[in-house]
Amino acid sequence: MRDFLELLPSDLRFSVEFRHTSWLLPSVYAALSKQNVSLCVAESEKLEIPEVITADFVYYRLRKPEYSEEERKLIAERARELLSQGKDLYLFFKHEETPEGALYAEELASRL
């Protein structure tokens, strides 16, 4: 992993999404941090990646089919916190078969 990360151009931003818990290790987080590569905070019905900030930006992929009003409120609060810390934030909701993801994104934007 470290060798791969060192090959990445330093003038671009990268985020890595892991889909197996074997990658969720302090040594992996340290390697990502060293190269300013964001650990993708991803969640789905199968796996949730913890929010470990490894870069000067944060990348979220929220792929659950539904988010309750309370969950959306908490997501907005966390987004405001990260932005107030000077982090750039990339946050995406699932956007496949139904319009909910786009509606959640609009709602979130209105809360920021």
Summary of the structure (lengths in Angstrom):
residues: 112
radius of gyration: 14.7
end to end distance: 35.3
largest distance: 42.4
contacts: 276
relative contact order: 0.14
helix: 41%
strand: 18%
